[in-house]
Structure formats: structure tokens, C-alpha cells
Amino acid sequence: MNELLKDKTPMQARHIRPGQGQAVELKTGQLLQIQTVKGKQVADFVAFTLGDTGEYLSTSATRATNATIVPQLGMTLYSNRRQPLFEIVEDTVGRHDMLFACCDPVRYEMLGAEPGHASCRAALTDALTDYEIGFDRIPSPINWFMNVGIQQRGELEIREPLADAGDYVVLRALKDVIAAVSACPQDMGPTNAFNPTALMIRVFRDAPLPDPPVISNGVPPPTRTGTASPATPPGRLHDTPEATVVRVE
């Protein structure tokens, strides 16, 4: 654990397989870590203001306001209303993309894939179903770990990601938001080094947990009413077909 996160409280973690997506809510000040488990895996990332999904993370506003096409450490990410939504507070890679749209069924049809190929746009739509954000409302994403080169005449060249196993970015929420991440399933080009793999996302509280109660001789300290209560149990691991979720309760 790095210095930034070692004293923060992990609230939840989710394992995302290629072609799947997950959505999480973050309160102002909370941290979101997006990590490539085996390396060379792209994470498509979108976000919306909690309670007002008409405001969303805008790659065009972020590019224009920062005067760059590459997300960088210390950069603020802006909404379509040019309001700050996130700050990049940790980045172990330094090479990402905010030019390419999500892969979608039509894109794979153009590439000659078999019908039904998984896509980031469909995965993000599924992840955001509870927020009534449909397929046509998925904005252009930030593609964490995607390595895009710009050639002399402006042509875009997709290259293998530079991210190694365990590399990550950490974002601090500057507003209450819904964030959604998909593990790109592109296996027909170098986007994920021809081999899509899993991602992990973790949400951290911006403060450490309180110290556990001191137990003397195996007896918990009395509560305010004078009765004893057991120590708080550890977080439980829940396995579901969609994801692995760790919650600290």
C-alpha cells in the first residue's frame, strides 16, 4: 500500500472481468483506485453527478480546460458544465487516453467480430441500470492505461499499454458522484495487448477507521448503558457472479 492510501479506510472493492462493468458512489473527498491486475489492461471510466445525472464527466471540457489530451498527475477532471469532479492524486503509469470512444457492438461489427462480442458501452450501460442511464447516454470515457500515439499527419495509433501488473491511478472525488468502470474486452488489436484481463477498483474513505475498543482480560469495555457489547466483526467477503465485493461494515 502506498503512502497516500495506507492510512485510509477501504470501504469496498470490486473485481471486474473483461467485458463487465461496475458502478460505485463516492462522496466528496473519497478516493477511487483503479488498478490493472495483470497489466496492459484498459479501464473505460465515466462518471455522473449524484442526484443530477445530466451533469457528467466530460473529456472535451477536461481537454480544453487543461490544454492537454493526456490525463496527468495533479490534473482536475471537469464535467460538461465545466465544474471540477475529480483530481488525479496518484498515477503509477502516466499514459492514458481521452480521445477514443467506448468500444460498442457496431465497432466490433466493423472489425469482423462474431455477433454478441462484449463491449465497454454495453458493460457501462448494464452497470448504470439502477441510475436509469441508458446506452445513448454513455459519454466519451477516459481510458485509463490506454496508450495512443499521434502520428505526423494526426493519425491515431493504438499501442500496447505501458501499465504493468498492479499499476493504478487514484482519483479524489471533488463532488458526490456515480463512477462506472468497465474492463475493455478488445481482443482484436493491441488495446489490451491482444489479451484482455481483469481490473480491481477500490473506494477509500478519506479518514482512518477509529481505533478498536481495548479489551482487558478478554472482556470488552462496557457500553454507555453499562452493558457489554462484542467487538465489531471484520468485513465479510461476498462472492457474486458479477463481481467480488469487499465491504467494511
VOBA-1610 file (N, C-alpha, C; in pm, whole numbers, padded with zeros to 5 digits, always signed):
BEGIN
Met+00084-00119+00000Met+00000+00000+00000Met+00088+00125+00000Asn+00057+00219-00086Asn+00139+00339-00095Asn+00108+00436+00019Glu+00188+00542+00031Glu+00175+00637+00141Glu+00039+00705+00141Leu-00015+00734+00023Leu-00142+00804+00015Leu-00257+00723+00073Leu-00255+00592+00050Leu-00370+00508+00086Leu-00353+00430+00216Lys-00231+00424+00270Lys-00207+00331+00381Lys-00287+00365+00506Asp-00322+00493+00526Asp-00399+00529+00645Asp-00545+00557+00613Lys-00587+00519+00492Lys-00727+00538+00452Lys-00806+00411+00474Thr-00934+00426+00493Thr-01020+00311+00519Thr-01077+00256+00389Pro-01048+00131+00353Pro-01111+00071+00235Pro-01257+00039+00264Met-01346+00098+00185Met-01489+00078+00207Met-01544-00037+00124Gln-01495-00051+00003Gln-01539-00161-00082Gln-01438-00182-00193Ala-01439-00303-00249Ala-01354-00336-00361Ala-01432-00425-00456Arg-01405-00409-00585Arg-01476-00489-00684Arg-01380-00538-00792His-01395-00664-00823His-01317-00729-00927His-01399-00724-01055Ile-01339-00674-01165Ile-01412-00656-01290Ile-01347-00741-01398Arg-01421-00835-01450Arg-01370-00920-01557Arg-01383-00849-01691Pro-01304-00889-01792Pro-01316-00828-01925Pro-01460-00835-01978Gly-01509-00723-02028Gly-01645-00718-02080Gly-01750-00690-01976Gln-01710-00668-01850Gln-01803-00634-01744Gln-01776-00493-01693Gly-01874-00437-01625Gly-01859-00305-01566Gly-01916-00303-01426Gln-01872-00204-01348Gln-01923-00184-01213Gln-01940-00035-01188Ala-02041+00000-01111Ala-02066+00139-01072Ala-02058+00151-00921Val-02000+00260-00873Val-01991+00287-00730Val-02023+00434-00705Glu-02073+00463-00586Glu-02097+00600-00546Glu-01982+00649-00459Leu-01941+00773-00479Leu-01837+00834-00397Leu-01888+00966-00343Lys-01861+00990-00216Lys-01888+01119-00156Lys-01766+01210-00173Thr-01789+01338-00161Thr-01681+01434-00176Thr-01565+01399-00083Gly-01444+01393-00137Gly-01325+01362-00059Gly-01285+01217-00060Gln-01375+01127-00098Gln-01340+00986-00103Gln-01250+00958-00224Leu-01177+00847-00216Leu-01078+00813-00317Leu-01120+00688-00393Leu-01098+00690-00523Leu-01125+00574-00608Leu-00994+00528-00670Gln-00956+00403-00643Gln-00838+00343-00704Gln-00882+00249-00815Ile-00822+00265-00933Ile-00848+00179-01048Ile-00717+00109-01080Gln-00716-00024-01075Gln-00591-00099-01084Gln-00600-00208-01190Thr-00496-00222-01271Thr-00486-00334-01364Thr-00416-00450-01293Val-00482-00563-01285Val-00434-00674-01204Val-00310-00738-01266Lys-00317-00770-01394Lys-00205-00838-01461Lys-00126-00745-01552Gly-00171-00621-01566Gly-00102-00526-01653Gly-00161-00523-01793Lys-00135-00412-01863Lys-00174-00394-02004Lys-00324-00408-02026Gln-00405-00363-01929Gln-00549-00371-01941Gln-00611-00232-01930Val-00693-00196-02026Val-00756-00064-02030Val-00884-00063-01946Ala-00906+00048-01875Ala-01026+00070-01796Ala-01102+00189-01853Asp-01220+00165-01908Asp-01305+00275-01955Asp-01378+00333-01834Phe-01377+00466-01822Phe-01424+00533-01700Phe-01518+00647-01735Val-01638+00643-01677Val-01734+00753-01690Val-01786+00788-01551Ala-01844+00906-01537Ala-01896+00947-01406Ala-02007+01049-01425Phe-02096+01054-01326Phe-02210+01144-01327Phe-02226+01204-01187Thr-02281+01324-01181Thr-02309+01386-01052Thr-02421+01310-00983Leu-02402+01274-00858Leu-02503+01203-00783Leu-02622+01295-00759Gly-02740+01251-00800Gly-02860+01332-00783Gly-02893+01420-00902Asp-02800+01431-00997Asp-02823+01512-01117Asp-02738+01454-01229Thr-02787+01346-01291Thr-02706+01276-01390Thr-02701+01349-01524Gly-02767+01466-01534Gly-02748+01550-01651Gly-02610+01612-01654Glu-02540+01609-01539Glu-02401+01655-01533Glu-02312+01533-01529Tyr-02213+01529-01617Tyr-02128+01410-01628Tyr-01985+01451-01661Leu-01894+01358-01638Leu-01753+01381-01670Leu-01738+01400-01820Ser-01675+01511-01859Ser-01662+01547-01999Ser-01514+01545-02040Thr-01480+01458-02135Thr-01343+01456-02183Thr-01310+01583-02262Ser-01407+01637-02334Ser-01381+01758-02412Ser-01356+01878-02321Ala-01438+01894-02217Ala-01415+02004-02123Ala-01284+01986-02047Thr-01250+01861-02015Thr-01125+01833-01944Thr-01005+01863-02033Arg-01012+01824-02159Arg-00903+01854-02253Arg-00885+02005-02268Ala-00996+02074-02291Ala-00988+02218-02317Ala-00941+02296-02195Thr-00992+02262-02078Thr-00958+02337-01958Thr-00812+02316-01918Asn-00761+02193-01940Asn-00623+02162-01904Asn-00525+02181-02020Ala-00578+02205-02140Ala-00496+02225-02261Ala-00403+02106-02284Thr-00456+01985-02271Thr-00379+01864-02298Thr-00475+01752-02334Ile-00423+01653-02407Ile-00506+01538-02444Ile-00474+01415-02359Val-00379+01428-02266Val-00338+01314-02183Val-00364+01345-02036Pro-00445+01266-01966Pro-00462+01285-01821Pro-00329+01272-01749Gln-00303+01361-01654Gln-00175+01364-01585Gln-00195+01383-01435Leu-00095+01340-01359Leu-00097+01354-01214Leu-00121+01500-01175Gly-00213+01522-01083Gly-00244+01657-01037Gly-00353+01725-01116Met-00395+01666-01227Met-00495+01729-01313Met-00634+01719-01252Thr-00715+01821-01276Thr-00855+01819-01240Thr-00937+01773-01359Leu-01033+01685-01335Leu-01123+01636-01439Leu-01256+01709-01426Tyr-01306+01761-01538Tyr-01421+01851-01536Tyr-01546+01788-01596Ser-01661+01843-01556Ser-01791+01799-01608Ser-01827+01877-01734Asn-01937+01836-01796Asn-01989+01908-01913Asn-02033+02050-01879Arg-02047+02080-01749Arg-02075+02218-01705Arg-01948+02287-01658Arg-01835+02227-01690Arg-01701+02276-01656Arg-01685+02295-01506Gln-01742+02203-01430Gln-01726+02201-01286Gln-01629+02087-01250Pro-01545+02107-01149Pro-01450+02001-01111Pro-01520+01881-01048Leu-01487+01761-01099Leu-01545+01638-01046Leu-01441+01551-00975Phe-01318+01546-01028Phe-01213+01462-00971Phe-01079+01532-00982Glu-00987+01489-00895Glu-00847+01525-00906Glu-00766+01396-00914Ile-00669+01389-01004Ile-00580+01273-01012Ile-00472+01291-00907Val-00476+01208-00803Val-00383+01226-00690Val-00274+01120-00685Glu-00285+01015-00765Glu-00181+00912-00772Glu-00188+00848-00910Asp-00073+00822-00970Asp-00070+00762-01104Asp+00065+00694-01121Thr+00064+00561-01133Thr+00189+00488-01146Thr+00226+00460-01291Val+00147+00509-01386Val+00171+00481-01528Val+00203+00608-01607Gly+00112+00706-01602Gly+00136+00833-01670Gly+00100+00836-01817Arg+00039+00729-01866Arg-00002+00726-02006Arg-00143+00673-02016His-00236+00762-02055His-00377+00727-02064His-00436+00800-02185Asp-00563+00776-02213Asp-00627+00834-02332Asp-00761+00896-02298Met-00793+01009-02362Met-00928+01062-02356Met-00971+01114-02493Leu-00934+01037-02598Leu-00975+01067-02735Leu-01072+00962-02789Phe-01050+00835-02757Phe-01128+00727-02815Phe-01261+00707-02742Ala-01365+00681-02821Ala-01495+00645-02765Ala-01491+00503-02711Cys-01593+00468-02632Cys-01607+00328-02587Cys-01619+00236-02708Cys-01564+00116-02696Cys-01597+00015-02797Cys-01745-00021-02781Asp-01810-00054-02892Asp-01952-00085-02892Asp-01982-00193-02995Pro-02103-00246-03000Pro-02133-00355-03094Pro-02104-00319-03240Val-02132-00195-03280Val-02107-00157-03419Val-01958-00159-03450Arg-01876-00115-03352Arg-01731-00117-03371Arg-01682-00259-03398Tyr-01731-00355-03322Tyr-01687-00492-03341Tyr-01742-00550-03471Glu-01861-00508-03512Glu-01913-00549-03642Glu-01822-00499-03754Met-01774-00374-03741Met-01682-00318-03840Met-01550-00395-03844Leu-01509-00449-03730Leu-01383-00524-03722Leu-01399-00670-03764Gly-01523-00713-03789Gly-01546-00850-03832Gly-01563-00950-03719Ala-01593-00902-03600Ala-01612-00992-03486Ala-01743-01069-03499Glu-01752-01181-03430Glu-01876-01256-03425Glu-01983-01174-03354Pro-02109-01188-03392Pro-02217-01116-03322Pro-02217-01146-03173Gly-02249-01046-03094Gly-02256-01064-02949Gly-02126-01040-02876His-02023-00990-02946His-01896-00960-02878His-01921-00858-02767Ala-01866-00881-02650Ala-01881-00788-02538Ala-01822-00652-02575Ser-01874-00546-02512Ser-01824-00411-02539Ser-01831-00326-02414Cys-01748-00223-02409Cys-01746-00134-02292Cys-01876-00055-02280Arg-01931-00012-02392Arg-02052+00069-02384Arg-02168-00013-02327Ala-02179-00137-02369Ala-02284-00223-02314Ala-02258-00253-02167Ala-02131-00275-02131Ala-02097-00306-01992Ala-02127-00188-01901Leu-02094-00068-01945Leu-02121+00051-01864Leu-02272+00076-01853Thr-02344+00050-01960Thr-02491+00063-01955Thr-02549-00031-01851Asp-02504-00156-01853Asp-02553-00253-01754Asp-02519-00208-01612Ala-02397-00155-01592Ala-02354-00113-01458Ala-02437+00003-01406Leu-02490+00085-01497Leu-02561+00207-01457Leu-02713+00192-01466Thr-02760+00068-01480Thr-02905+00044-01493Thr-02984+00102-01377Asp-02934+00087-01255Asp-03007+00135-01137Asp-03021+00286-01136Tyr-02940+00356-01214Tyr-02946+00502-01219Tyr-03020+00552-01343Glu-03081+00459-01417Glu-03160+00490-01537Glu-03078+00570-01639Ile-02951+00530-01654Ile-02863+00590-01755Ile-02849+00487-01866Gly-02913+00515-01980Gly-02919+00419-02088Gly-02800+00425-02183Phe-02802+00336-02280Phe-02694+00318-02377Phe-02657+00450-02445Asp-02758+00527-02484Asp-02733+00651-02559Asp-02685+00766-02471Arg-02681+00743-02341Arg-02635+00849-02250Arg-02495+00824-02197Ile-02429+00719-02246Ile-02292+00693-02202Ile-02199+00793-02272Pro-02131+00879-02197Pro-02044+00978-02260Pro-01910+00918-02303Ser-01831+00997-02375Ser-01696+00952-02410Ser-01618+00932-02281Pro-01546+00822-02270Pro-01480+00789-02145Pro-01338+00843-02137Ile-01283+00842-02017Ile-01138+00843-02001Ile-01094+00698-02001Asn-00998+00666-02085Asn-00949+00529-02099Asn-00818+00515-02023Trp-00828+00477-01895Trp-00709+00463-01814Trp-00622+00350-01868Phe-00493+00376-01878Phe-00390+00282-01921Phe-00386+00261-02074Met-00477+00325-02149Met-00475+00310-02295Met-00362+00396-02352Asn-00286+00337-02442Asn-00167+00401-02499Asn-00194+00436-02644Val-00215+00564-02671Val-00247+00612-02806Val-00138+00707-02852Gly-00081+00679-02968Gly+00019+00766-03027Gly-00042+00851-03138Ile+00009+00971-03156Ile-00037+01062-03261Ile+00075+01076-03363Gln+00047+01039-03485Gln+00147+01043-03589Gln+00153+01180-03656Gln+00244+01195-03752Gln+00277+01326-03808Gln+00156+01398-03868Arg+00070+01327-03936Arg-00047+01388-04001Arg-00172+01381-03913Gly-00154+01348-03787Gly-00266+01345-03695Gly-00333+01210-03681Glu-00283+01109-03751Glu-00342+00976-03737Glu-00320+00923-03595Leu-00417+00848-03546Leu-00408+00789-03413Leu-00365+00644-03424Glu-00268+00606-03345Glu-00217+00469-03344Glu-00233+00410-03204Ile-00309+00302-03194Ile-00327+00234-03066Ile-00209+00140-03044Arg-00144+00154-02930Arg-00029+00071-02896Arg-00059-00007-02768Glu+00024-00105-02739Glu+00004-00181-02615Glu+00023-00089-02494Pro-00059-00105-02391Pro-00045-00023-02270Pro+00092-00038-02206Leu+00134+00067-02137Leu+00260+00064-02064Leu+00243+00010-01922Ala+00119-00006-01879Ala+00092-00048-01742Ala+00137-00190-01715Asp+00209-00209-01605Asp+00250-00342-01559Asp+00150-00393-01456Ala+00166-00517-01418Ala+00079-00577-01316Ala+00080-00493-01189Gly-00039-00461-01140Gly-00051-00385-01016Gly-00050-00235-01032Asp-00026-00183-01152Asp-00027-00038-01171Asp-00168+00017-01151Tyr-00177+00147-01116Tyr-00307+00204-01082Tyr-00307+00356-01093Val-00429+00409-01090Val-00450+00553-01069Val-00542+00568-00949Val-00531+00682-00881Val-00620+00714-00769Val-00681+00851-00796Leu-00813+00859-00785Leu-00887+00983-00807Leu-00954+01026-00677Arg-00948+01156-00648Arg-01021+01210-00534Arg-01148+01277-00586Ala-01263+01237-00533Ala-01390+01297-00573Ala-01401+01438-00518Leu-01431+01533-00603Leu-01449+01673-00563Leu-01596+01709-00551Lys-01681+01610-00572Lys-01826+01627-00565Lys-01884+01488-00542Asp-02006+01478-00492Asp-02072+01349-00480Asp-02101+01297-00620Val-02053+01177-00653Val-02062+01126-00790Val-02097+00978-00795Ile-02141+00936-00913Ile-02151+00795-00950Ile-02039+00770-01050Ala-01953+00677-01023Ala-01844+00643-01114Ala-01865+00501-01166Ala-01841+00481-01295Ala-01855+00348-01355Ala-01729+00314-01433Val-01687+00189-01420Val-01564+00141-01483Val-01594+00009-01553Ser-01542-00006-01676Ser-01550-00134-01745Ser-01410-00181-01779Ala-01392-00312-01780Ala-01266-00373-01825Ala-01281-00401-01974Cys-01206-00327-02055Cys-01223-00334-02200Cys-01201-00476-02251Pro-01294-00530-02334Pro-01280-00667-02384Pro-01214-00675-02522Gln-01155-00563-02570Gln-01097-00562-02704Gln-00984-00665-02715Asp-01006-00766-02797Asp-00907-00873-02814Asp-00865-00887-02960Met-00897-00786-03042Met-00868-00792-03185Met-00761-00690-03225Gly-00692-00635-03127Gly-00590-00537-03152Gly-00504-00518-03029Pro-00412-00422-03032Pro-00316-00404-02922Pro-00370-00326-02802Thr-00498-00287-02805Thr-00554-00207-02695Thr-00521-00267-02559Asn-00543-00398-02545Asn-00511-00470-02421Asn-00404-00575-02446Ala-00312-00546-02537Ala-00205-00639-02575Ala-00263-00771-02624Phe-00380-00765-02692Phe-00447-00880-02752Phe-00496-00980-02647Asn-00495-00941-02520Asn-00530-01036-02414Asn-00598-00963-02298Pro-00729-00937-02309Pro-00799-00866-02201Pro-00790-00943-02069Thr-00769-00867-01960Thr-00761-00926-01826Thr-00842-00841-01729Ala-00834-00873-01602Ala-00923-00813-01503Ala-00870-00681-01448Leu-00962-00606-01388Leu-00932-00484-01314Leu-00981-00501-01170Met-00927-00419-01080Met-00980-00402-00945Met-01009-00255-00925Ile-01123-00225-00863Ile-01149-00088-00819Ile-01175-00091-00669Arg-01127+00012-00599Arg-01145+00021-00455Arg-01186+00164-00419Val-01278+00174-00326Val-01320+00304-00274Val-01266+00318-00133Phe-01199+00429-00105Phe-01141+00455+00026Phe-01207+00576+00090Arg-01241+00561+00217Arg-01282+00674+00296Arg-01162+00766+00314Asp-01185+00895+00330Asp-01074+00990+00341Asp-01025+01005+00485Ala-01057+00910+00569Ala-01011+00914+00709Ala-00995+00771+00757Pro-00903+00744+00850Pro-00887+00608+00900Pro-01003+00566+00988Leu-01020+00436+01004Leu-01120+00385+01098Leu-01081+00424+01240Pro-01179+00442+01329Pro-01144+00465+01469Pro-01074+00344+01528Asp-00992+00367+01629Asp-00922+00256+01693Asp-01022+00158+01752Pro-00994+00027+01745Pro-01085-00072+01804Pro-01087-00057+01956Pro-01195-00103+02021Pro-01201-00093+02167Pro-01093-00179+02232Val-01040-00131+02342Val-00938-00205+02417Val-01007-00312+02501Ile-00961-00437+02485Ile-01022-00548+02559Ile-00924-00593+02666Ser-00967-00592+02788Ser-00883-00634+02901Ser-00933-00767+02954Asn-00843-00865+02963Asn-00877-00998+03014Asn-00989-01063+02934Gly-00995-01028+02804Gly-01094-01091+02718Gly-01233-01034+02733Val-01252-00926+02813Val-01385-00869+02836Val-01392-00734+02767Pro-01487-00714+02674Pro-01498-00585+02607Pro-01533-00477+02708Pro-01496-00351+02684Pro-01532-00243+02774Pro-01683-00222+02776Pro-01737-00171+02887Pro-01882-00151+02894Pro-01927-00043+02798Thr-02053-00056+02752Thr-02111+00048+02670Thr-02159+00160+02760Arg-02218+00266+02700Arg-02264+00380+02779Arg-02374+00340+02876Thr-02447+00233+02844Thr-02554+00190+02933Thr-02505+00093+03038Gly-02374+00059+03031Gly-02319-00030+03131Gly-02321-00175+03092Thr-02372-00208+02971Thr-02374-00346+02925Thr-02262-00368+02828Ala-02214-00491+02824Ala-02102-00524+02735Ala-02154-00551+02595Ser-02071-00520+02497Ser-02106-00548+02357Ser-01984-00607+02288Pro-02006-00697+02195Pro-01893-00762+02127Pro-01819-00664+02039Ala-01692-00697+02013Ala-01614-00614+01922Ala-01674-00619+01782Thr-01653-00515+01702Thr-01706-00511+01567Thr-01643-00622+01483Pro-01724-00703+01414Pro-01668-00811+01334Pro-01597-00755+01212Pro-01505-00831+01155Pro-01437-00784+01034Pro-01532-00780+00916Gly-01492-00706+00810Gly-01571-00703+00688Gly-01582-00843+00630Arg-01693-00870+00565Arg-01716-01002+00508Arg-01695-00998+00357Leu-01649-01110+00303Leu-01625-01121+00161Leu-01747-01183+00095His-01803-01112-00002His-01921-01160-00073His-01881-01194-00215Asp-01908-01316-00260Asp-01881-01356-00398Asp-02013-01360-00474Thr-02019-01295-00588Thr-02135-01298-00675Thr-02087-01330-00815Pro-02177-01372-00905Pro-02135-01398-01043Pro-02080-01273-01111Glu-02126-01155-01067Glu-02086-01033-01135Glu-01953-00979-01085Ala-01927-00992-00956Ala-01807-00928-00902Ala-01779-00983-00764Thr-01661-00953-00715Thr-01625-00982-00577Thr-01628-00850-00503Val-01709-00842-00399Val-01728-00717-00328Val-01680-00734-00184Val-01596-00643-00140Val-01548-00644-00003Val-01605-00523+00066Arg-01674-00539+00172Arg-01732-00427+00244Arg-01683-00426+00387Val-01639-00312+00434Val-01604-00296+00573Val-01723-00235+00643Glu-01783-00312+00731Glu-01909-00271+00792Glu-01886-00219+00934
//
